[in-house]
Amino acid sequence: MAAEFRFRLRLLLAACALSLATIGAGTAAGTVAQVELPGHGAILLPLPDGWRNVVGRSGTNEPPRITLSAGNRELFMAIIVPRWDPTGRDPNHNSRLRLRDLVKQAADAVKPAAVERELPLVQITGGAVDGYYFSATAKSPKPGEFRNLVSGSVALGDLAVAFSILSNPGAEEEARQGLELIRDLQRLTR
């Protein structure tokens, strides 16, 4: 089952991430990280003290993959991928209903390898975000794997922002801060 959870988690992360190539990094000290979105302004991430962010892209005009860590990467990591409608013609690409359906599909994919029998969707709202997430616990993670997953997607202006927060016991505060960071995301338009 741990192998199945690892496989499904990799699928979820692959769906949420467009690149693995790192092009920029920053060290957080209670700062706001500004990540440029080619042709779409920027996203602002309020980083807690001691957090580090790494931004990767697969191409110049592609959405970034933002990886956050706090201290020991074996205890906590978060991945954030802001996406826009590539056609510019789908006003519903980040609608509440579409995001709910996407998060439900992700929860259904993870459920067989989770401790929980049901993975209910939780609405997440903040000053500028609105969306859903679910939480799951791996049945038997192997050494080096994460035990806890919080994953979802929120609308932020015209963006759909997918996120996964991965943690192990001992990183409960970081996981809580990661979800709070998602609630507090902001957008700069130009």
N, C-alpha and C positions, 0 to 999 in steps of 0.2 A: 504494500500500500504506500510506503514512503516513496518508492520509485514512481508510482502513479501520481502522487501529489507533486513530486519534483517535476515530472513531465507536464502535468497540467499547469503548474506554476510557471514553467518556462514558456508554455504556450500563451498564457495570460500576459507575461512580461513581453513576449515577442509581439503580441498584438498591440500592446501599449507603447512599444518603443520602435522607432524607425532607424536608429543607428547605434553603433557601438564605438565609433571613432570619437575620441576625446579631442576637443579643440580648445577648451578653455577651462580654467578652474579658478575658484576663489575661496578664501578662508573667511568664514563668518565670525563675527564677534558682536552679535546682537545688531546686525545690519540688515539692510534691505538689498537683496540682490536683484539687479535689473538684467533680464535676459532678453536680448533682441530677437524679434520674430520677423524674418525677412519680408518686407512689404506689409507687415501687419502690426507695427508698433513694438511694444515690449510687454512682458509680464513681470510683475514685481512680487518677490518672495520675501516675506518678513522672517529672516533666519534667526533662531535663538542663538545665544552665546555659544561659541565653540563649534558650530555646525560648519560643514564644508560643502560646497556645491561644485559639481563638475558638469559642464555643458558639452554635449556631443551632437554632431549632425552628420547625416549621410551625404548631404549635398548643400550647396549654397542657399538654395531657396526652399529647403525642407524644414519642417518643424524640428525644434531641438528636443533632445532627450536630456532631462535634468536629473542628475543623481545626487541625492543628499545623504550625508553621513554625519554622525555625531559620535566622536570618540572611536570606539571599537566597532569596525564594520561587521564583525561576527555577531554583534548584538542588534544592530539596527541599520537599515538602509531604506530610503524612499526614492521612488522613481516617479517623475512627473513629465507628461508629454502634452503640451498644448497643441491643438490642431485647429485649423480653419478649414472652411469648405473650399476645396481646390478648384471647384467649378465656378464658385461665386454665384451660383444660381439656386442653391438649396437653402432657403431660409430656415428650414427645420432641422438642419444637420446637428444642431445642439439643443433641440427642443427637449423639454422635460420628459415627454413620452419616449422619444428616441433614446435619450440617455438612460432612462429607467430600463428600457428593453435591453440595451447593451450590457448594463450592470447585471441584470437578471441572467443573461446568457453566461456571463463570466462566473457568477455564483453557481449556476447549474453545472458548469464544467468542473469546478473545484469541489463541489459537494461530495462526490464519492470518496474522496481522500481526506475529508474533514471529520473531526470528532463530532461536530454538531450535525444533527439529523436535518435540521433546517437552517438556511442561511438567509434570514430576513433582510430585506433592503431597508436602509435607514436614510431618511431625507437629511441632506446637509445643506444649510443655508448660511449665508454670511452677508456682509455688506454688499458684495458684488457677485457672489456665487450662488448657484442653485443646482442641486443634483442629488445623487444617491451613492451609497456605498454599502458594502457588506463586510463582515468579519468572519474569519475562519481559522481554525486551529488544526495543524497537521496531526494525523493520528500517531505516527511514529517517525519523526524526522531523523535522518542520519546526521552524524557529526558534520558540522559545517553548513547544514541546511537551517532555514528559518522555521520556527514553530508557528508563528502568528502572521496572519495576512489581513490587512485592511485594504480593500480595493474598490475603486469607484470612478465616477466621472461627474464633472460639474460644468455648467455653462458659466462662462466669464466673458461678458460682452458677446462678440460673435465667435468666440472660441469654444471648443469642447476640450476640457482639460481632463485627461485620464491620469489616474494615480494609483500606485501600489505602495503600501507601507509594510515593510517586512521587519519582524522583530523576534527576539528570543527572550526568555525570562531574564529579568534584570534590566530590561529596556522599556518598561511600561511607561515611564515619564516621557521618553523620546517618542514613543508611538503616539501618546496623547498630544505632544507638541506638534507632531507631524500632521495629525488631523486638524489641529487648530490652525496650522500654517495654511492648509487647504482652504479653511473657512475664511482666512484673511487675505487670500490672493487678491491682487489688484491688477489693473490693466492700464497701460499707457497707449493711447492712440495718437497717431500723427497725421 
